[in-house]
Amino acid sequence: MDDLEGTGLTRNAEITTWVPLSGTTIKINFDGAFDKQRPRAAFGVVARNGEGRVLIARSKLHENVGSAFAAESLACLCAIQTGIEMGLSETIIEGDALSIVKKCQNHVMDKSEIAAYIRNIHLTAEHFRWIHFRHIKKEANRLAHTIATESLRREEQEYLNGMVPDFALQRMEEEWLREPD
């Protein structure tokens, strides 16, 4: 925790690289890519174990998405659904969209343009015994970002067990071999 110049307020030191957990908890990262010209989005979702090994890598395309916020919300929902499909009872969901993560952490009635998505996230998250939403920096979310942006560009969807799409192999290896800050 950093002291904010004598104000008595503190903030968490932000995570700048993907960091594996000790234990058996699975972390699921998400990112959304948005094309306002069409309007469509792609989501990148990556589930990894405590050793940092990819268990699931998923990309999904979605038509008629109204904003980048909607794309990130739908990507978060896709991450939660992936955890349910994996049979997890507890998980950590990580993303670099601070406003989305905050809305997921807060169970106050949301009144924004993405309120319906946030309500759906809260309802879907009830399937877990324990779930934690965590904000991370973009640098710590590169693999999910690469999967989302390339899937949008290529107009491809994938669901892979134990591997990532070929276009994301280098990014996965960089993150897996890199020492945390």
NUKE-752415 format. One line per 3 residues: number of its first residue (from 1); for each residue x, y, z of C-alpha. Coordinates in steps of 0.2 Angstrom, whole numbers. Last residue first. Layout:
<recs>
NUM	X:Y:Z | ... $
</recs>
This chain:
<recs>
181	38:-36:-54 | 33:-53:-58 | 46:-64:-68 $
178	43:-67:-86 | 42:-85:-93 | 24:-87:-93 $
175	20:-69:-99 | 32:-70:-113 | 26:-88:-118 $
172	8:-82:-118 | 12:-67:-129 | 22:-78:-141 $
169	8:-91:-142 | -6:-77:-145 | -7:-79:-165 $
166	-7:-98:-163 | -23:-97:-153 | -20:-102:-134 $
163	-18:-119:-126 | -24:-130:-112 | -42:-132:-119 $
160	-46:-120:-133 | -63:-111:-137 | -61:-101:-153 $
157	-70:-87:-162 | -64:-78:-177 | -67:-62:-186 $
154	-49:-60:-189 | -48:-42:-183 | -60:-45:-169 $
151	-51:-61:-164 | -34:-52:-165 | -41:-39:-153 $
148	-49:-51:-140 | -34:-64:-140 | -21:-50:-139 $
145	-31:-42:-124 | -33:-58:-115 | -14:-61:-116 $
142	-9:-43:-112 | -19:-42:-96 | -4:-38:-84 $
139	2:-23:-95 | -16:-17:-96 | -16:-14:-77 $
136	-26:-25:-66 | -43:-23:-57 | -49:-37:-47 $
133	-66:-46:-46 | -67:-59:-32 | -79:-74:-32 $
130	-83:-86:-18 | -96:-100:-18 | -99:-97:-36 $
127	-116:-98:-45 | -120:-80:-38 | -108:-73:-51 $
124	-122:-75:-64 | -134:-64:-55 | -121:-50:-52 $
121	-115:-51:-71 | -133:-50:-77 | -136:-35:-66 $
118	-120:-27:-73 | -125:-31:-91 | -142:-23:-88 $
115	-134:-8:-80 | -123:-5:-95 | -130:12:-100 $
112	-128:17:-82 | -140:16:-67 | -132:2:-57 $
109	-141:-4:-41 | -128:-5:-27 | -119:-22:-28 $
106	-102:-15:-30 | -87:-26:-35 | -94:-29:-52 $
103	-97:-10:-54 | -79:-7:-49 | -72:-20:-61 $
100	-82:-12:-75 | -76:6:-71 | -58:-1:-70 $
97	-57:-10:-87 | -41:-19:-85 | -48:-36:-80 $
94	-47:-50:-68 | -59:-62:-62 | -54:-72:-46 $
91	-62:-89:-44 | -72:-100:-32 | -84:-115:-35 $
88	-76:-119:-52 | -85:-131:-64 | -76:-126:-79 $
85	-92:-121:-87 | -95:-110:-72 | -78:-102:-74 $
82	-81:-99:-93 | -98:-91:-88 | -89:-79:-77 $
79	-76:-74:-90 | -90:-72:-103 | -99:-60:-91 $
76	-82:-50:-90 | -81:-49:-109 | -99:-43:-110 $
73	-95:-29:-98 | -80:-25:-108 | -89:-24:-124 $
70	-103:-14:-116 | -90:-1:-110 | -83:-1:-127 $
67	-100:4:-134 | -116:-1:-142 | -113:-20:-146 $
64	-124:-25:-161 | -114:-41:-164 | -104:-52:-152 $
61	-88:-62:-156 | -80:-74:-144 | -63:-79:-140 $
58	-58:-92:-127 | -42:-98:-119 | -44:-112:-106 $
55	-32:-120:-95 | -17:-109:-98 | -2:-113:-86 $
52	2:-99:-74 | 8:-111:-60 | -7:-107:-50 $
49	-19:-111:-64 | -24:-100:-79 | -41:-96:-87 $
46	-40:-84:-102 | -54:-74:-109 | -53:-63:-125 $
43	-70:-55:-130 | -74:-48:-147 | -85:-33:-151 $
40	-97:-27:-165 | -104:-11:-171 | -99:-10:-187 $
37	-89:6:-186 | -88:6:-167 | -77:-9:-167 $
34	-74:-15:-149 | -61:-26:-141 | -65:-34:-124 $
31	-54:-41:-111 | -55:-55:-98 | -43:-64:-86 $
28	-48:-79:-76 | -38:-84:-61 | -40:-102:-54 $
25	-38:-105:-36 | -28:-120:-32 | -14:-114:-21 $
22	-2:-100:-25 | -8:-87:-37 | 0:-83:-53 $
19	5:-65:-57 | 1:-56:-74 | 12:-41:-75 $
16	9:-23:-69 | -1:-26:-53 | -6:-10:-45 $
13	1:-5:-28 | -15:-4:-18 | -20:14:-13 $
10	-19:23:4 | -27:38:11 | -20:46:27 $
7	-18:62:17 | 1:62:20 | 6:61:2 $
4	-4:47:-4 | 3:33:7 | 6:17:-4 $
1	0:0:0 $
</recs>
